[in-house]
Amino acid sequence: MKMDMNALMKQAQALQAEMAKKQEELAAMTFEASAGGGMVTATVNGKHEILKLTIDPTIVDKDEIDMLQDLVVAAVNEGFRRATEAAQSSLSGMMGGMGELKGMFG
């Protein structure tokens, strides 16, 4: 089967533009996650930046600082996981529209 290289290049350029648009959209999205039954909540964006961190004042105790640190790490990591899942979900649908390119990689 002969491939039209111009059509292939146009398809690749369209895919690249669509991916850039999706990345911009994801960067603007926010994701919230909590740990410890809501004692610590982190809000992150699609660029994996922490936008907001909320800590329930009732858990701030000098004897509990290790637990607090663990909860912050858990909440932030969950926020990042959600952002990554959204990115994968959003971008995975694009691969189906690649037509002839799809067969070239596998």
Phi, psi and omega in degrees: 000125181275133179259139175275109184297325178296316179295321179295317179294319178296320179295318178295320179294320178295320179295317179298317179295319179295320179295319179297319179296316180297319180297321177296316180298316180295321180299329181277347182281155175239151182225135182241138177215153179227164177222160178065038179065031178093005180290331177230128180232133178240138173244125180235162176254178182290353176265010180062045175246137176284123179264325185206142176226125180241129179238126178298122184299339182289345181261000180277105181213133184303333179280349183248015185299325179296318178295318180300315179298318178297320180293321178297313179301316181297317181294316180294315180297323177293321176298316178296320179299317179295320178296319179294317178300317180296320179296314180297317180296316182293319184275337183294329179292338181290331183294331179294335182268013184276350175054242185296330180296326184304316182289342182286340185250013179167000000 
